[in-house]
Amino acid sequence: MAVTKEQFFKPAKASAQDKAAQTHTVAQSIVAAEAAARAKKTERLRALRLAQLLNAPSQHGSKKRV
């Protein structure tokens, strides 16, 4: 096993641009994941609402007048 300086010393610090780019990339992926989850939830709720409307009995004309 060869001994290297990386085993004993910390690697060089990342530049501010590298940190900003990494932060930007992570933030973009989080936003995209949230948007995808929101779209999936909206589609699911829309389908349930449509199914509920189709299965519900018609309320027009079903009331009896006294």
N, C-alpha and C positions, 0 to 999 in steps of 0.2 A: 504494500500500500504506500503510495507516494504521498508525501506531506506537501500540502499547498497552503499558500497564505490565506485562501478563502476559509480554511478551517479555523484560523486563529483571529483573523481580522474581519471587521464588517465590510461588506462591499461598498463601493462608492455611492454617495447619495444621488438619488435621482434628481434631475433638474425640475424646475418649477413647471416647465412646459410638459414634461413627461407626466408629472402628477396631475396637471390639469387635463391632459388628454385622457388619462385613465379614468379620472373622475367623470368626465364628460361621457365617455363610453359606458360606464356603469350606470350613470343617470339615464342615458338614452335607453338602455336595455330595461331598466325598471319601469320607465314610462311606457315603453312598448308592451311590456308584460301586463301592466295595469289596464291599458287600453284594450288589449286582447281579452282579458278577463271580463271587462265591462261589456264588450260587444257580445261575448258568449252568454253572459247573464241576461242581457237585453233580449237576445234571440230566444232564450229559454222562457223568459217571462212572457214574451209576445206570443209564443206558441201556446203556452198555458192559458193566456187570456182568450185567444181565439178558440181553443177547445172548450173553454168554459162558456163562451158565448154561443157556440154551436150546440152544446149539450143542455143549456138552460131552457126551460119552457118559456114560451112567449108570454109576456105579462100584459100585452095589449088585448083587451076584450075578455080577460079571464075573470075580472072582478064582477061580482053580482051587485046589481043595484037593489036597494031595499025600498 
